[in-house]
Amino acid sequence: MKKLILIMLMVTPLFFISCSDDDDAIEVSVTYSLTTVGDLGVSGTAKFVRVDDATTRVEVQLTGTPTDGDHPMHIHVNDAATGGGIAITLNNVDGNTGTSTTTVTKLDDEGDVTGEAISYEGLLGFDGHINVHLSPTELSTIVAQGDIGSNVQ
């Protein structure tokens, strides 16, 4: 009986040590550069994080954003040099923190795009670019920009 208790005392901790959870899951992501356009000096990154087969989280981190600024942001079709219509509306960047996070599952339903679903892999192959605008009332002024997807070399 003493041997059985001793064996159980030795084996029980091993059971707990070998248990694991998904907290250590490996993040699958790609990061794109957003470079300064104009004199404001805004630049940063847009990180595309795979959430699941149908969902991507777009995390934007900018530096040089004006305090209390509100910066609309979009994924447009084509490369930045060519320009193109809006494909996906992203959440505005908060000028105080320089950050924005948007969950993406589909294209916008306007212009050249038709609201179709887009996966993480679809975004990685997308012919597009990101524009960050000065403010909601000054959409024609782009403060940062970067190619994404198939346009990145």
Disulfide bonds with the S-S distance in Angstrom:
none
